[in-house]
């Protein structure tokens, strides 16, 4: 079994870009709870800081103006679920968990530099 992460970028004008990645290995319920608790308000996180693609950059890839005054660095963690699908990233579920829980705070200044905001 593997782990699917569903997450979302929603800009200030409510334009949305969804994303999902499949990681090798299965997260326990306790690990999923710890990841949620590590998010700001149990929802918000910086995707690039934990090794996921920054969904904001997909707007630029699609040819939309980026950045705009509506853009920011935060993503929403939608769900974490078990799947039989093959991994889409080299990162394992355990490595994802370790990255998440090892962060002592979310560095939105570093994320803004990485994303180009």
C-alpha positions, 0 to 999 in steps of 0.5 A: 500500500502507498499514500496519496496526498491531496492538496489545494492552492486557492489564491485570494480571488478563490482561483483553485489549483488542485494537486495530488502525489502518491508516496511509497509506503503507508502512513499510520493514523497516528502519523496522519494526525501528527501531520494535520496537527503540524499544519497551521490551523490543521489545514495550511502548510507550505508544500515546497517545505515538505517536498511537494510541488508548489501548486502556485507555479502551475499557473505560470506553467499554464501561461496565466499571469503569475504572480498577481496581488492575489497570490500567496505561499500557502496550500491546503491539506485536503486529505491523506489516504491509502492507495494501491497506485504507484508512487508519483514521487521518489519521496517515501511516506515516512520521509514526508512525515519526518519532514512535516513533523520536524518543522518548528515553524513555517518559513513563509519568507523562504517559500515566497523567495522559492515561488517568486512572490 
